[in-house]
Amino acid sequence: MSYSTMTHALVSYVEDHLKSFDIKEMSESFGFSEMYLRELFLKSVNMPIMQYCKRRRMIASAFELLHSDKKILDIALDSGFSNHESYTRAFQKIFHMSPSQFRIERPLIGRKQLAKGVFGLDSLGSKEKKEKKEKRSDDIMIEQNEKSTILYGIRKIEHGAYGSNAMFPICVKAVSEYLGDDVSYAYIMAATGAAFRLVWNREEWDLSNIDIFHTLRESNDIYQYGAKALGREFSFLGREEGTTKEEFAAYMKKTIAKGYPVIALGIIGPPEPCIVAGYKEDGDVVMGWNFFQEDPEFSLETDKMDNGYFLCDTWWENTDTQAVMSIGAKKDSQCDNKCIVKRALDIMKEREEYSYAKGIRAYEAWKDMLLLEKWFENGSTFDNLFSKLLVQNDAMVCIHDGRKWAAKYFEELGNRFGDLQKEYCRSIEEHFNNVSNIAREMMSLIGDWNDIENMEKNFADRLIREKLGELIDAAKLEDSKAYEQIKLFYSTL
């Protein structure tokens, strides 16, 4: 085994086992004595193994300070410390400030090359921070002859992450954190357009209604807004007729070898966004986070790394693996708020595209279908009714989650302006919060997912659907008011 390969193996093992690191288990895994392993690690990494492990845990805890609202004591306990005081002393030795100071000052934490083919989170000093802001590119070039590269430290993506269920924005936010970009989740939701969307197919109960693909035009261009939000380069490779596994693998290898995660559609389960954080066996096996990796329907296809990443060697055989994309090096400044507000108006504008009603017009199409009795006639099977219930739920979650973050975005925006613009933002925030609350009321009418049979019974009930229709009208009215206020606000920018 070459020197670089051994360093890769040693660092990868520690990074993968940070939370439960045991040097005895590591020595057994490598087949070395503990003494020889310590000597080999020191020679390879130029740092004692236990010091390295402790430092890496502290970096991970600093990342939590920046990107979570956990109490410092809870972060300390999660990091293996018995109390706040011992954690603070250890933290100050590395960062030269207390955890509370760190949370206030928000120094940069982002991905850094730890060894050839291994990336992880690290702190950026004042010089590095200055250089990162001044350079057009923070690209990291390395030789690409490794059969494997892995990016450690990317936050787990799952339903409920960041208090949201919008999969693409969750992926963008996790990537942005890993790359050291400090932006709010509300900003990501607004910049990607997810905060303002609603689409309804007039011809069928369509489970793809809320796919981000439908947000504006029928185009994959919508995905680039995640990169533009961060002022970063963007590239995209779709699975067309004739596209090969080798092309997809080469794209992922080239991107990840530079230290950038890949956002993919598919890999495990349906063609929804996920994060590919690494590869091995020259790309035949990929690893990362997927919203469906613990779903019994799909988990049989995968193994699991100790840090939680999935391992999948059937990613190409899954025909729902439809695209891979990259949010890469710094290119320009972040997307300005005038551009985001204009995008909100474009997304909410009433319009028809093919069979889809979009923007505020989607409410009308949604209500019409909900009250059209042919879809709910006697004899409707459990499966048939259940599929409609899923579409209904997607729409309710879309506006509940989306408008909640739209309100938060305008709250954040209002704090930057004078009285007139701030008043517009407050009004917009209020209307969007009203939509979110109406969606919650709609959910309560149908019932709880712990009792699906009762939910279906309620959903089939004409009186309940009429009440849902009234709430849809109320949500449409609040969205319309928000839209008019956004137009007035935009005119002042």
N, C-alpha and C positions, 0 to 999 in steps of 0.2 A: 504494500500500500504506500503510495507517495505521501510526502510530507503534507502537501496541500489537502489531499484526500483525508488524511488522518485528522488534520485540524478541523475540516468540515464535519467529520463524524463526531469528534469530541464536543465541539460547540453546539452542533445540532442536538445531541443527546441532552445536554444541560438545558438548552432552550426549551426542549420538548417536555422536560420534567421539572421545570422551575418550582411549581407549587408543592411538589412532593419529592424533591431531590433527595436521594440517598446514595452516598458514595459507594456503599457496599453493593447495592444493586447494580450500580454502573460498572463496578469492577467485574462483577459476575457476567454482565452483559457483554463486556469487551474481552473477557477471559484474561484480564491482567490482575496482578496483585494491587491492593490499594496504594501501596508505596510507589510502585512503578507507574500507576495511573496518575498519581499526583505529580510525579516528576515529568511525565510525558505531557500533561496538560500545561504545566508551568513553562516547559520548553516550547510548546506549540503556540500558546496564547500569551505568554509573558505575564501571567498573573496566576497566583495560586487558585485552585479550583473553587475552594469555599469562598474566597474573597470575590471571585467572579460571580458565583451564584448569588451571593448577598447583594452585590451591586446590581445585578440584573433584576432581582426582586424589587429593589428600591426604585429602579427606573420604571418598572411596571406599576408600582404604587404611585409614583409621580404622575404617570399617565392617567391613573384613576382620579387623582386630585384635579387634573385639568378637565376631564371629560365625563365626570359623574358627579352626582350630588350626594354621594355617600359621606357620612360623618368621618372625620379624620381617625377617630378611634376604631371604627369599623374597618377602615383601610389598613390601619396598623395591625389589627387582629388577623385580617386576611393575609397579611404579609408575613405572618409568623411571629409577631411581637406580642408580648403579654400585656403591655400597657402603652399608654400614650407617650410617656416620658422616654422610655427606651427607644421607641420608634423615632421620636423627634431628635434625639441625640444622634442616632445612626443617619437620619436624613440630612442633618446639618453637616455631617462630615463629608457627604458627597456633594450636596447642592449649595452649601454655605449660606443657607437660610432655613427658616422653619417651614414645616408643611403649610401652615396658614399663610405665611408670606408668599410661598410658591404659588398657592392658589390665587392670591390677589394679583401678583406680578405677571403670572402666566408666561414663564419662559417657554421657548419652543421645545417640544418633544416630538421627534419624528423618526422615520426609518433611517438606518445607517448600516453600512456593510460591516458585519462582525468578523467574517472570514470569507474566503472564496466560496461563493454559492450559498452563503447564509446571511440574511438580513434580519435586523430586529430593531426595536425601539431604543433610542438613546437620547440623551439631553444634548442640546446644542448650546454652546457657550456664546457669550456676547459677540465675539468675532465671527463665529459661524452664523449666528443669527443675522448679523449685519450683511455678511456675504450672501446669505440666502435671499434676503430682501432685494439686494442690488443686482444679482445675476438674473439673466433672462431664463437660464436653465439650471436646474439642480440635478441634471442627469448624472448617473454614475456609470461609467464605462468599465466593464471587466471582460476578461477573456471568456468566451462562450464555448468552452470545450468541456464544461461539466455536464454530467448526465443528470444532475439534479440541482435544484436551487429551491430554497424555501424562505419565506418571509414570515418571521415569528412576530407575534404581538398585535395582530389585527383583531379588533374587537369582534366578538361573536355577533352574528346577525341572526335574528329570530323575531317572530311576531311579538310585538310589544316593546322591542328595542327602541330606546329614546322616547317611549310613550306613544309609539306609532305602529301602524300596520301597513304602511306604504313601502313595498319591498325595494324598489329602485332607489328612492331617497335614503333608505336605511343603508343600502350598500354604498352609496356615494358618501354619506356621512362617515361610515367606518373607514373608507379609503382616505377621506380627507384628514381624519385624525391621525391615521398611520403615516401620512406624508407630512404631518406637522402643520396643517392648515387649521387655524383656530376660528371656525365659523359656527354659528348657531344652527340647530336643526331646523328652526323656523325659516331661516334664510335658505337652506337647502330645499325645503319643501316648496318655497315660493319660487326659487330660481329654476327648479326642474319643472315647474308648472303643476306639480301634484296637488298643491294646496287649493287650486281653483277649478279642477276638472270635474265634469260629469258628462257621461255619454250614455245613450240608450239606443239599442237597435230596435226599430219599429217592427221588424218582421219576425223576431223570435226572442225567446228568453235566452239571452246570449251571455254565456259565462265569461266572454272576453270583453264585455262592455267596458270594464274599468282598466283594461290593459293600457299602459302608458302609450303604446303604439297609436291609440285612437285619439290622444289628447288634442292634437291640432290636425294637421293633414295626415293621411294614411302613409306614414313615412317613419323610417328609423331615425330621422334627423333629431327627433325629440331627445334622444339619449345624449347628444352632445351638450345639452344645456347643463348637465351635471359637471362636465369639465369646464365649461365657460364660467360657471358659478365660482370656480376655484382659480380661474385664470390659468388653466393648464391645457396642454396639448391633448387632442382626442383622436383616436383612430378606432375603426370598426371593421370587423370581418363577419359577413353573414354566410349562412349555409345555403348556397344556391345549388342548382343542379350542376354536378360536376365538381363541386368543392370536395376536397379530400381531407381525410383525417390528418395527413402529413402537413397540410397547409394550416389547419387549426393548431396542431401541436407546435409547429414552427413559430406561429404568432405568439402563443402563450409562452414558449421558452424564451424568445427574444425579449418580450416585455418583462417577464419575471426576473430574468437574468440581470436586468438593469435596476431591479429593486422596486418595480411597480406592480401592484396587484392587478389582476384581470377581473373585470366584471363579465360574467357569462350568463347567457340565457339557457337554462337547462342543467346539464351535467348530471344532476340527480333529479328525477321526477319531471314535472311539467316545465315548459319554457319560461320560467320566472327567473328574475335576476338572482345571482349568487356571486360569491367571491372565490376565485381560484388564487390561492396564496403560495402555490409551489408545484413542483413536478419532480418526478424521479423516473428512472428507467427510460431516459431520453424522451419523456413526454407521454409514455404509455399510461402512466399513473399520475393523477393530479390530486391535489389536496386543498382544503380550504373550508369555507363555511357555506352551508346551504340551508334554506328555510325548511327543507323536507328531509334532512339527513337523519332525523330521528323518527320520521313517520314510518310505522310498521309496513306500510305498502311499498316503501322504497328502500328501507334501511338494509334489507337483505343483500342489496347490490354493493354495499360499502363496508369498509373497515373504519376504525377510528384511531387517531393518534392520541397520545396521552394528554396533549394540550387541548383536545376536543376537535381538531380539524378532521374532516372526513378524508378517507383515502378511497379513490374510485378508479378502477381500471376498465369500466364499461361506459365511460363518458361518451364515446363516439357511437357506440351501439345504441345509445339512447337517442332516438330520432328527434326528441324534443330539445336536444342541444342545438340551438338555432343560431347562436351568434356569440362572438367574443369581442370585447371592447376594452380600451385602455384609457385611463385618466393619467397622463404622463407628466413630463417636465413642465416647470413654470414657463409660461409663454407671455402672457399679458397680465394686466391688473384684473382683479375680480370683476365680474359682471356688475355694472352699476345699477342702482335701484330704479332709475328711470326706465331702463331696459326691462327690468323684472315687472314693473308696474304695467308697462305696455303689453308685455306677454300675458299678464293676468286679464287684461281687457280682451285680447285676442282669443284667449281660451274660454272666457265666459260669454262671449258674444253669441247671440242666438243664431243658429245656422243648421243647415242640413247637408250632410255629405254621404252620398250613396244612401243606404238605408238607415244611417245613424243620425239621430237628433243630438246636437251637441250644445254645450254651454247651457244657458238658462232654458233653452227650448227642450232640453232633455227631460225636464220635470214634467212637461205636458205629455210627452211620449210615455214616460214611466207611469203616470197616473192612468192614461188611456188603456194601457195594457193591463194594469192591475185591476181595472174595473170591467174589462171585457170578459163577459161570463163564459165564453167558449173555452177559455183557458182553465176554467175551474168547474166544468160540468161534472155531474155525478159520474163516478167511475174512474176518476183520475187516479192513477196508481200512486203508490207510495213513492217510487223512484221518480216519477214524472213530477209530482208535487214538490219533492225534495229538491230537484234541480232548479225549479222556479224560486224556491225559498232561498237557495244559495245566491241566485242573481239578485233577489230583493235585498239580501243581507249585504252583498258586495256594494250595492248602491248606498245603503244606509251608512255602512262603515266608511265609504268613500267621502261622503259629505261630513260625517261626524269628525273623522280624523283630519280631513283636508281643511275644513273651515276652522277647526280649532287652531291649526298651525298658521292659517292665513291671518286669523285674528292676532296671533302672537307676533307674526311678521310685521303687521301694521302697528302694533304696540311698540315694537323695537324701533320701527322707522319714525314714528311720531316723536320719539324722544330726541331726535336729531334736528327737529325743525322748530320754527317760530309758531306763534299762537294759531294763525289761520290754518296752516298745514297740519299742525298737531290736532286741531279740531276735526279736520277731515279724517285723519287717521283714527281718531277715537270713535267717530261715527262708523267708519268701515269696520273697525274691530268689534263694535257692538253688534252690528248686523251679522257678521260672520259667526260670532259666538252664539247668536240666536239660532242660526242654521244648525250649528253643531248640537245645540240642546234639543232642537226639534227632532233631529235624527235619533238622539238617545230616547226620546219619547216614543218614536216609532218602534224602536227595538223592544221597549218594554211592553208594547201592545202585543207583539208576536210571542214573546216569552223567552225562556232561557234555554241555551243549547244543551243543558243537562237533561232536558225532557223534549226530545225532538218530536215525539208523537203529539204532544200538546201544542208545540209550535206549528206543526202542519195543520192541526185542527183549527187553530186560531187563524192561520193564513188562508185557509179555505173558506172561512166564515165571511160572508158578504158584508155584514155590518162592520166587522173589523177592517176589512179592506176599504170600505167607504171612509172610515176614520183615518186610515192611512192616507187616503186620497186627499183629505182635508189638510193633513199635516204636510203632504207634498206641496200643496198650494201655498201653505204658510212659509215653507222653506224657500219656495220659488220667489215669493214676495220679498223676503229678507235678502236673498241673493241679488234680486233686481235692485233693491235699494243700495246694497253695497256696491254694485256695478256702477250706478249713477254717481255715487260719491267718489269712486275710484277715478272716473272720468274727470270730475272736477279737480281732484287732487293732482292728477296727471298734468292738467293744464297749467298748474303752478310750478312744475318742475323745469 
